[in-house]
Amino acid sequence: MSEQNEHAELQITGMRCASCSGRLEKNLNEMPGTEAVVNIATEKASVTFDPAVTSVEAIIATVRKAGFDAHAARDFAAEKQERVAMLRRERNLFLISALLTAPLLIEMALMLFGIHLMMPVWMQWLLATPVQFWAGSRFYTGAWSSLRSGGSNMDVLVALGTSAAYFLSVAVWLLNLDQPVYFEASATLITLVLLGKLLEARAKGKASAALEALINLQPKIAHVERNGQLLDVSAGSLRPEDIFVVRPGESVPVDGVVLEGSSSVDEAMLTGESLPQEKTADAKVYAATLNQQGLLRCRALAVGSRTQLAAIIHLVEQAQGSKAAIQKLADRISAVFVPAVLVIASLTFTGWYLADAGFATALINAVAVLVIACPCALGLATPTAVVVATGRAAHAGILVKDAAALERAHQLAVLVVDKTGTLTEGKPSVTDLLPSTGIAQDELLRIAAALAQHSGHPLSRALLDHAGQISLPEAENLREQAGLGLSADIEGQTCSLGSPAFAAQLGVALDDAQLLTLQSQGKSVIAVAHGGALLGLIAFADRLRDSSRNAVARLHDMGVRVVMLSGDNQATAAAIAAQVGIAEFRAEVLPQDKAALVESYKQEGRLVGMAGDGINDAPALAAADVGFAMKSGSDIALEAADITLMRNDLASVVDAISLSRATLTKIRQNLFFAFGYNVLGIPLAAAGMLNPMIAGAAMALSSVSVVSNALLLKRWRSPL
């Protein structure tokens, strides 16, 4: 595929079961320059294609040739309207089918009470025929499309089974044979299948409720300053740099920065953090967060699809449309399932017929096999659980890029944690200025800040904050060694700023006792030199996050081995590790070595996670089996990670692993139900122990039970 690949999200209609989605995915992937994933739970195809060799129109044509229909995915509201209309059609179809079938069932019910009120056969035929060929037309259409494209699906099973019962009954009636008719069986089967599809559609709608809730959070109205007046306009019409006002009790319309006012803002929907965040001038505010108290006057920064909320919605949709690795097992089974069932049904008919059970008995038992073997539950087992879990994760401030990452997280054995910004708040501050003899504190700070102004390192930013507005000399010919320090020419002298190891490398003598005292307190220390002479030491402390110790303890309880990486020296790293309860750590780790360390842990044959927030964490995040990035981190780190933690808290890693384990438990339960249902049901049907109507009811309930079990993931709560 070329480097100019394009991506398309297609809404698919007409898929009935896992065989449908698997066949469509196979057909799309056979197109040149195309990679596709088809998700039956969301009824979407995610397609990456090379526009030089194919197009969206050609892809849609392939979908239609396979017996389905497709259109470019629209916004959630438009698709919801379509789903509501479809649900109404499904309901009406079922109700009419049920009304026509009810008289046939009443006759059977009366027989249980010894009342033999036989409805004329012609009347049974009159009631059953519209159910078979009008209400059931979708099964014939779907079966023909499936067989025409070289596959087979649920529609083939239903169409074959009900047609066999219907046409046997017609033959008995027209030829006046001494056999019972089964019009009630064919009509009831179709009605039960329609009921199952209706209940399934409703349950699938509930599975995407989390995404809908996120979308509904977007405010509709904004108060904007224009020409000296405050106007109420659509939030969607705001543009960057617009000035808007947020009153107490209102939601923020777009992402922005506070110009005037102070208040507390509830950001729980964005970060999962329950405590309101204080907002004053220069603080950032985000779309759909709730202003609780004061009036805020803000300037718009990001609007429309560029807001944090829009990014969350996009990630949730992307994750819900992806496919977990465990789904591949179900897909492989589904690919051969329907043909295998057709063979079993044929053998059932042949066996019973050769055993002199009679043509009608042999046929009815074969019909029961066809009906009970519907693979719908198998196809829904994994994707419905993923849809619910990713929505629940988003509400907890955990954004999952794809289902595979969510699946892998439950198996993590080692979690490598970057210290700064992950265990700590990532906002170090100067605690000690220790100039050498004859050097003033102001001079030490002036030279250090002059060097730091050209660096983006957190310690450099802390130095500049501490220096405030003091006048700084110009630093020329800047030379930086990543992870160690930097040098520059200041006022005709070569000055340096960096770690004790960097100072030693430059031949600058340090007071080891003084250095060790500071480091044993968990402080980071840098040395400042003027020429080859030490100007002094500067110590920094980075406050631990309040939840770090509890999160580490919980990870240990979950059987996850936690390893801390730090660029600090051994003494400082040991002090921080002891404070949070981490026994294993690596000190003086350079940025370029982090990925190699992650790889070394992977060589032990275990799944390794990495939690970090900086640009220098990006290679390690990408190398890990699951990368967790703090939202406060760099864009590069967020891009490299598999899971983004909106709460900037290691406790969110605990939540992500806990939710992953709960999700895999539900998936395994669903697959067990789906497999167990067919493993038990098919032999019973083949043995003549299941009436086709009972088989139809069981088939309908199996899909509903799988989706309902997945919906229980909504009850998941954080273990912390």
SEPA-225318 format. One line per 4 residues: number of its first residue (from 1); for each residue y negated, z negated, x of C-alpha. Coordinates in steps of 0.001 Angstrom, whole numbers, plus 500000, padded with zeros to 6 digits. Layout:
<recs>
NUM> Y/Z/X ~ ...
</recs>
This chain:
<recs>
1> 500000/500000/500000 ~ 496462/500741/501173 ~ 493854/498137/502091 ~ 491827/499183/499039
5> 494283/497803/496500 ~ 492997/497021/493033 ~ 494195/494418/490556 ~ 494647/494631/486803
9> 495564/492014/484195 ~ 497290/493617/481210 ~ 498047/491986/477877 ~ 501537/493078/476785
13> 502760/493255/473205 ~ 506313/493810/471978 ~ 508238/491645/474455 ~ 510973/489658/472718
17> 512911/487888/475462 ~ 513514/487481/479192 ~ 515402/490778/479296 ~ 512262/492531/478041
21> 509971/491018/480649 ~ 512511/491591/483421 ~ 513022/495236/482461 ~ 509287/495879/482225
25> 508664/494211/485583 ~ 511361/496371/487157 ~ 509897/499563/485673 ~ 506398/498714/486895
29> 507584/497849/490396 ~ 509342/501207/490602 ~ 505957/502941/490338 ~ 504616/504041/493750
33> 502096/501677/495313 ~ 502537/499045/492605 ~ 503475/495358/492621 ~ 503757/493608/489271
37> 504667/490216/487831 ~ 505356/490007/484085 ~ 505153/486610/482385 ~ 506744/486282/478951
41> 505047/482946/478169 ~ 501522/484315/478609 ~ 502599/487869/477608 ~ 500681/489276/480548
45> 501403/491622/483441 ~ 499578/490947/486695 ~ 499540/494263/488569 ~ 498303/495090/492076
49> 498197/498826/492710 ~ 496986/501473/495133 ~ 494374/503557/493278 ~ 495107/506480/495613
53> 498557/506955/494078 ~ 498335/505458/490570 ~ 495892/504179/487949 ~ 495598/501642/485148
57> 496157/504446/482627 ~ 499409/505450/484356 ~ 500545/501816/484399 ~ 499864/501449/480664
61> 501745/504715/480068 ~ 504757/503244/481911 ~ 504547/500118/479750 ~ 504583/502242/476591
65> 507426/504391/477872 ~ 509430/501186/478323 ~ 508942/500437/474617 ~ 506009/498020/474726
69> 502250/498308/474465 ~ 499449/497115/476731 ~ 495713/496849/477039 ~ 493382/495423/479659
73> 493232/491665/479192 ~ 490075/490635/477392 ~ 488310/487287/477389 ~ 490228/484322/476040
77> 488358/484249/472723 ~ 489166/487900/471956 ~ 492828/487444/472874 ~ 492974/484297/470758
81> 491702/486222/467733 ~ 494444/488780/468299 ~ 497056/486008/468590 ~ 495806/484364/465390
85> 496046/487705/463547 ~ 499533/488275/464970 ~ 500599/484771/463942 ~ 499349/485459/460409
89> 501400/488680/460269 ~ 504477/486855/461566 ~ 504014/484144/458941 ~ 503616/486615/456077
93> 506641/488602/457237 ~ 508746/485459/457364 ~ 507571/484203/453944 ~ 508400/487499/452215
97> 511754/487661/453982 ~ 512471/484040/452981 ~ 511580/484701/449329 ~ 513975/487667/449207
101> 516729/485719/450988 ~ 516409/482500/448938 ~ 518335/483773/445849 ~ 521240/484778/448104
105> 521357/481284/449585 ~ 521047/479578/446199 ~ 524293/481242/445147 ~ 526014/479753/448217
109> 524447/476316/447610 ~ 525707/476203/444004 ~ 529245/476889/445234 ~ 529103/473590/447170
113> 528742/471795/443821 ~ 531597/473733/442223 ~ 529310/476071/440295 ~ 530480/479670/440705
117> 527547/481766/439624 ~ 528126/485189/441161 ~ 525117/487448/441546 ~ 525940/491135/440940
121> 526570/492971/444207 ~ 523932/495566/443392 ~ 521346/492785/443076 ~ 522438/491301/446414
125> 522008/494752/447955 ~ 518558/495089/446338 ~ 517403/491796/447867 ~ 519004/492283/451292
129> 517880/495895/451933 ~ 514097/495270/452375 ~ 514903/492282/454579 ~ 517218/494419/456714
133> 515035/497509/457102 ~ 511474/496304/456458 ~ 511335/492739/457759 ~ 513963/493625/460361
137> 512462/496966/461407 ~ 511043/495378/464561 ~ 514584/494750/465817 ~ 515601/498383/465363
141> 512411/499611/467037 ~ 512825/497190/469925 ~ 516522/497994/470332 ~ 515880/501731/470417
145> 513083/501363/472985 ~ 515274/499134/475128 ~ 518314/501434/475033 ~ 516150/504522/475597
149> 514787/503054/478824 ~ 518262/502151/480042 ~ 518252/498441/479231 ~ 519270/496037/476509
153> 517568/493007/475032 ~ 517645/490490/472208 ~ 516745/493184/469670 ~ 519977/495020/470504
157> 522000/491897/469706 ~ 520186/491167/466427 ~ 520173/494795/465263 ~ 523894/495227/466020
161> 524925/491925/464462 ~ 522973/492197/461214 ~ 523704/495913/460804 ~ 527425/495249/461127
165> 527309/492617/458364 ~ 525043/494750/456155 ~ 526946/498037/456414 ~ 530331/496307/456017
169> 529005/494862/452741 ~ 527733/498296/451615 ~ 531154/499826/452351 ~ 532943/497061/450418
173> 530603/497584/447445 ~ 530669/501403/447343 ~ 534394/501759/448055 ~ 535267/498866/445726
177> 537334/497169/448428 ~ 539010/493825/447882 ~ 536780/492077/450455 ~ 533825/489668/450272
181> 530333/491016/450946 ~ 528004/489536/453571 ~ 524553/490583/452381 ~ 523467/486932/452477
185> 524596/486676/456116 ~ 522564/489681/457359 ~ 519449/488687/455381 ~ 519650/485044/456422
189> 520103/485962/460095 ~ 516978/488107/460115 ~ 514994/485445/458247 ~ 516099/482737/460703
193> 515238/484884/463709 ~ 511787/485534/462221 ~ 511369/481791/461658 ~ 512335/481129/465263
197> 509797/483682/466546 ~ 507102/482173/464321 ~ 507751/478620/465563 ~ 507979/479895/469127
201> 504617/481681/468853 ~ 502989/478513/467522 ~ 504459/476403/470315 ~ 503373/478934/472968
205> 499866/478730/471525 ~ 499895/474979/472094 ~ 501032/475540/475681 ~ 497733/477282/476470
209> 495681/474605/474712 ~ 494539/473146/478048 ~ 493028/476464/479075 ~ 491388/476833/475678
213> 489939/473333/475999 ~ 488392/474270/479356 ~ 486856/477408/477886 ~ 485487/475512/474897
217> 483646/473171/477273 ~ 481201/475942/478162 ~ 477849/475104/476478 ~ 476407/477669/474115
221> 472681/476743/474253 ~ 470304/476033/477156 ~ 466702/474769/477181 ~ 464812/477080/479552
225> 461211/476960/480795 ~ 459548/480329/480283 ~ 455815/481008/480393 ~ 455070/477307/480206
229> 457227/476800/477105 ~ 460662/475255/476595 ~ 462847/477745/474739 ~ 466388/477469/473364
233> 468382/480464/474608 ~ 472041/481402/474968 ~ 473543/479744/478048 ~ 475050/483124/478920
237> 471566/484625/479300 ~ 470523/482283/482133 ~ 469895/483809/485553 ~ 469753/482223/489029
241> 466407/480508/489721 ~ 465756/479864/486004 ~ 464379/476381/485345 ~ 466241/474485/482622
245> 466186/471019/481101 ~ 469192/468873/480187 ~ 468549/466103/477686 ~ 470598/462878/477408
249> 473900/463497/475639 ~ 473875/467249/476356 ~ 476113/469324/478609 ~ 474763/471109/481675
253> 474674/474864/480833 ~ 475158/476306/484342 ~ 475547/475156/487937 ~ 472227/474056/489390
257> 470249/471604/491486 ~ 468129/468742/490158 ~ 464375/469199/490640 ~ 463135/466144/488732
261> 464613/463167/486931 ~ 467517/460813/487428 ~ 470622/460223/485366 ~ 474358/459667/485514
265> 476570/462658/484761 ~ 480172/462545/483563 ~ 482057/465081/485711 ~ 485564/464063/484586
269> 486309/467499/483111 ~ 485614/469066/486507 ~ 487019/466557/488962 ~ 489230/464212/486929
273> 487047/461350/488225 ~ 486362/458889/485385 ~ 483250/457233/486880 ~ 479920/458970/486172
277> 478058/460388/489174 ~ 474439/459465/489860 ~ 472087/462457/489954 ~ 468589/462488/491435
281> 466408/465170/493041 ~ 468357/467675/495201 ~ 471728/466658/493701 ~ 473921/469445/492378
285> 474979/469602/488727 ~ 477779/471701/487272 ~ 478288/473630/484045 ~ 479909/471699/481143
289> 479461/468258/482756 ~ 477859/465699/480413 ~ 474427/464205/481047 ~ 474625/460607/479866
293> 471213/459001/480221 ~ 468007/460433/481654 ~ 466274/463798/481318 ~ 467069/466250/484142
297> 464946/469237/485109 ~ 467048/471668/487148 ~ 467030/475058/488820 ~ 469968/477395/488122
301> 472118/478292/491144 ~ 475278/479870/489715 ~ 475694/481344/486249 ~ 478352/483132/484198
305> 481530/483881/486112 ~ 480142/482256/489286 ~ 480094/478670/488013 ~ 482620/476047/489103
309> 484008/475932/485559 ~ 484523/479716/485504 ~ 486309/479490/488868 ~ 488595/476771/487485
313> 489390/478838/484387 ~ 490200/481861/486570 ~ 492510/479823/488819 ~ 494320/478302/485827
317> 494832/481755/484269 ~ 496057/483079/487628 ~ 498513/480208/488040 ~ 499788/480499/484471
321> 500499/484182/485005 ~ 502407/483654/488258 ~ 506131/483129/488593 ~ 508010/480206/490145
325> 510906/480943/492498 ~ 513358/479172/490187 ~ 512474/481764/487532 ~ 514214/484411/489660
329> 517559/482800/488807 ~ 516866/483156/485083 ~ 515659/486739/485610 ~ 518837/487736/487458
333> 521014/486217/484744 ~ 518977/487823/481950 ~ 519383/491253/483557 ~ 523156/491171/483028
337> 523292/488776/480087 ~ 522948/491161/477138 ~ 525484/493737/478452 ~ 527906/490867/479113
341> 527443/489574/475554 ~ 528129/493054/474143 ~ 531404/493112/476081 ~ 532339/489626/474826
345> 531529/490614/471233 ~ 533703/493739/471568 ~ 536575/491677/472967 ~ 536120/489146/470154
349> 536370/491850/467515 ~ 539381/493468/469209 ~ 541188/490158/469688 ~ 540782/489003/466099
353> 541645/492432/464707 ~ 544820/492689/466790 ~ 545740/489160/465679 ~ 545895/490470/462082
357> 542905/488367/460987 ~ 541528/491356/459139 ~ 538649/493704/459806 ~ 536051/491554/458025
361> 536944/488346/459884 ~ 537001/490139/463244 ~ 533613/491692/462549 ~ 531973/488467/461364
365> 533166/486568/464458 ~ 531809/489363/466675 ~ 528498/489173/464789 ~ 528353/485411/465429
369> 528748/486062/469182 ~ 525938/488632/469134 ~ 523558/486368/467240 ~ 524073/483086/469087
373> 523751/484699/472518 ~ 520023/485486/472280 ~ 518509/484922/475764 ~ 515048/483875/474486
377> 515429/480236/475505 ~ 516475/481282/478997 ~ 513371/483397/479450 ~ 510993/480727/478159
381> 512471/477816/480145 ~ 510317/478186/483275 ~ 507063/479950/482302 ~ 506221/477633/479392
385> 506593/474588/481656 ~ 504346/476245/484268 ~ 501689/477089/481655 ~ 501558/473496/480381
389> 501667/471952/483873 ~ 498860/474062/485355 ~ 496654/473278/482363 ~ 497390/469563/482679
393> 496705/469755/486421 ~ 493294/471348/485818 ~ 492324/468430/483569 ~ 493274/466065/486398
397> 491068/467950/488874 ~ 493975/469770/490556 ~ 493691/473558/490753 ~ 496969/475319/491502
401> 496804/478882/492834 ~ 500292/479883/491770 ~ 503470/478540/490242 ~ 505351/478788/493548
405> 503014/476227/495157 ~ 503494/473847/492231 ~ 507248/474261/492559 ~ 507308/473675/496341
409> 505182/470528/496152 ~ 508013/468492/494620 ~ 510131/468985/497757 ~ 507520/467955/500333
413> 509043/465695/502971 ~ 506107/465581/505404 ~ 502386/465504/504628 ~ 500064/466169/507553
417> 496624/464705/506844 ~ 493382/465505/508633 ~ 491378/462309/509147 ~ 487763/463367/508722
421> 486831/464278/505163 ~ 490351/463609/503881 ~ 491172/459983/504639 ~ 487491/459320/505286
425> 484467/460442/503302 ~ 483559/462984/505977 ~ 480023/461588/506243 ~ 479867/459712/509544
429> 476758/457729/510408 ~ 475383/456446/513692 ~ 476277/452796/514244 ~ 475458/452234/517941
433> 472960/453751/520406 ~ 473927/452478/523862 ~ 471641/453974/526542 ~ 472392/453613/530232
437> 470235/451314/532367 ~ 466668/452603/532610 ~ 467037/454974/529622 ~ 465159/454290/526366
441> 467011/454563/523045 ~ 464464/457117/521817 ~ 465084/459326/524864 ~ 468850/459141/524368
445> 468467/460083/520706 ~ 465938/462858/521473 ~ 468224/464677/523933 ~ 471338/464181/521784
449> 469629/465493/518636 ~ 468215/468491/520526 ~ 471779/469478/521435 ~ 473164/468657/517984
453> 470676/470860/516096 ~ 472679/473951/517077 ~ 476054/472556/515946 ~ 477634/472296/512510
457> 479985/469434/513487 ~ 479864/466386/511141 ~ 478850/464129/514053 ~ 476007/466513/514916
461> 474750/466391/511333 ~ 474930/462585/511402 ~ 472874/462558/514619 ~ 470191/464769/513096
465> 470054/462592/509971 ~ 469607/459525/512185 ~ 466937/461245/514286 ~ 464874/462008/511182
469> 461564/463742/511897 ~ 461238/463075/515651 ~ 460040/466002/517757 ~ 462927/467738/519547
473> 462790/469846/522711 ~ 464232/473356/522711 ~ 467854/473783/523824 ~ 468603/477065/525610
477> 471773/478804/526837 ~ 473993/476818/524464 ~ 477653/476652/525512 ~ 480213/475055/523190
481> 483852/474094/523697 ~ 485524/473757/520299 ~ 486708/470229/519631 ~ 485236/468836/522849
485> 481465/469209/523103 ~ 478552/471398/524081 ~ 476043/471938/526871 ~ 472567/473477/526996
489> 469482/473701/529173 ~ 466769/471249/528072 ~ 463473/470983/529944 ~ 464979/472603/533012
493> 468030/470319/533161 ~ 471609/470962/532037 ~ 472441/468432/529327 ~ 475746/467815/527611
497> 477009/466110/524485 ~ 480653/465547/523662 ~ 483799/463481/523673 ~ 484670/461136/526522
501> 487264/463700/527623 ~ 484513/466344/527775 ~ 482319/464010/529853 ~ 485202/463330/532235
505> 485801/467075/532525 ~ 482153/467459/533611 ~ 482497/464634/536149 ~ 480361/462134/534224
509> 481389/458504/534891 ~ 481845/456251/531819 ~ 482194/452502/531267 ~ 485839/452359/530163
513> 485648/448784/528871 ~ 482618/449499/526717 ~ 484251/452691/525468 ~ 487523/450976/524552
517> 485696/448202/522657 ~ 483965/450749/520422 ~ 487086/452844/519893 ~ 489244/449865/518975
521> 486819/449262/516097 ~ 487747/452682/514694 ~ 484499/454289/515839 ~ 484096/457781/517237
525> 482164/457838/520501 ~ 480284/460654/522207 ~ 478710/460705/525626 ~ 475289/462196/526424
529> 474578/463331/529971 ~ 471502/464694/531764 ~ 472689/466759/534698 ~ 475631/464754/536036
533> 474205/461381/535044 ~ 475195/459491/531913 ~ 472271/458946/529529 ~ 474369/456764/527228
537> 476969/456506/524493 ~ 476524/456996/520763 ~ 479061/455535/518316 ~ 479745/456709/514762
541> 481698/455278/511872 ~ 483081/457319/508982 ~ 483807/455181/505920 ~ 487361/455345/504608
545> 487729/456564/501038 ~ 488421/453640/498726 ~ 491712/455109/497525 ~ 493141/456289/500865
549> 495250/453204/501584 ~ 496768/453094/498071 ~ 497432/456842/498192 ~ 499245/456565/501538
553> 501326/453644/500249 ~ 502255/455631/497144 ~ 503224/458670/499229 ~ 505525/456447/501296
557> 507069/455110/498061 ~ 507684/458729/496993 ~ 509605/459345/500216 ~ 506895/461473/501850
561> 506337/460974/505578 ~ 502571/460886/506264 ~ 501220/462038/509627 ~ 497522/461786/510531
565> 495815/464330/512794 ~ 492555/463420/514492 ~ 490305/464863/517162 ~ 489415/461306/518144
569> 490901/459535/521125 ~ 494051/457440/520924 ~ 492329/454080/520364 ~ 490067/455281/517522
573> 492889/457193/515829 ~ 495169/454160/516082 ~ 492528/451917/514488 ~ 491985/454305/511547
577> 495732/454845/511084 ~ 496296/451081/510978 ~ 493577/450632/508350 ~ 495259/453103/505953
581> 498848/452145/506745 ~ 499939/455285/508611 ~ 502480/454656/511356 ~ 502604/458187/512788
585> 499504/459961/514067 ~ 498365/462507/516636 ~ 495098/461921/518495 ~ 492802/464273/520441
589> 494124/467245/518491 ~ 492037/470369/519005 ~ 491352/472596/515975 ~ 493453/475436/517347
593> 496420/473084/517793 ~ 496620/471871/514181 ~ 498562/474893/512911 ~ 501000/474615/515823
597> 501664/470970/514957 ~ 502345/471916/511329 ~ 504775/474569/512536 ~ 506513/472023/514769
601> 507171/469781/511763 ~ 508470/472771/509808 ~ 510953/473418/512624 ~ 512662/470176/511587
605> 513834/472037/508489 ~ 511712/470152/505980 ~ 508925/471250/503666 ~ 505545/470358/505133
609> 502240/469884/503310 ~ 498792/469838/504894 ~ 495677/468159/503475 ~ 492290/469005/504961
613> 488771/470139/504228 ~ 487183/471882/507201 ~ 487029/475403/508596 ~ 489173/474197/511486
617> 491853/473109/508980 ~ 492243/476601/507494 ~ 494990/477854/509895 ~ 497009/474676/509347
621> 496537/474864/505563 ~ 497811/478437/505636 ~ 500741/477541/507907 ~ 501923/474663/505703
625> 504444/475166/502913 ~ 501808/473699/500587 ~ 498152/473422/501593 ~ 495865/470906/499837
629> 492121/471485/500289 ~ 489368/469060/499325 ~ 486730/470720/497135 ~ 484010/469272/499375
633> 485394/471345/502227 ~ 484586/474821/503477 ~ 485178/477998/501484 ~ 487578/479190/504185
637> 489711/476068/503807 ~ 489739/476461/500025 ~ 490831/480086/500366 ~ 493670/479183/502746
641> 495001/476340/500587 ~ 497529/476583/497762 ~ 496092/473670/495784 ~ 492426/472647/495531
645> 491598/468990/494858 ~ 488386/468771/492863 ~ 488236/464975/493303 ~ 488016/465005/497131
649> 490580/462242/497216 ~ 494011/461887/498811 ~ 495126/460273/495542 ~ 494979/463782/494053
653> 497743/464836/496469 ~ 499867/462035/494990 ~ 499045/463340/491515 ~ 499907/466926/492486
657> 503309/465927/493896 ~ 504014/463709/490874 ~ 503124/466498/488444 ~ 505200/468973/490464
661> 508226/466688/490200 ~ 507686/466213/486463 ~ 507378/469990/486015 ~ 510567/470764/487933
665> 512368/468121/485908 ~ 511289/469876/482694 ~ 512255/473295/484075 ~ 515711/472024/485031
669> 516125/470409/481617 ~ 515078/473648/479927 ~ 517448/475748/482001 ~ 520247/473270/481306
673> 519552/473462/477558 ~ 519392/477266/477639 ~ 522524/477718/479765 ~ 524422/474939/477990
677> 523561/476364/474597 ~ 525047/479746/475497 ~ 527995/478326/477457 ~ 529010/476253/474423
681> 527915/478589/471653 ~ 529499/481864/472758 ~ 533073/480480/473079 ~ 532746/478697/469715
685> 531550/481902/468051 ~ 534289/483951/469688 ~ 536862/481399/468493 ~ 535672/481857/464911
689> 534242/478330/464705 ~ 530641/479385/463975 ~ 529383/481031/460824 ~ 526827/483767/461739
693> 524121/481981/459729 ~ 524690/478735/461621 ~ 524634/480739/464842 ~ 521307/482291/463802
697> 519791/478898/463045 ~ 521002/477494/466365 ~ 519585/480512/468228 ~ 516164/480055/466592
701> 516096/476330/467318 ~ 517073/476803/470978 ~ 513841/478641/471801 ~ 511757/476142/469879
705> 513442/473192/471621 ~ 512793/474648/475076 ~ 509084/475230/474378 ~ 508740/471813/472720
709> 510341/470127/475722 ~ 507849/471866/478022 ~ 504986/470612/475838 ~ 506023/467045/476673
713> 504384/467630/480078 ~ 501078/467029/478301 ~ 502044/463348/478363 ~ 502074/463246/482170
717> 499780/460589/483631 ~ 498679/459844/487195 ~ 500964/457314/488949 ~ 497917/455668/490579
</recs>
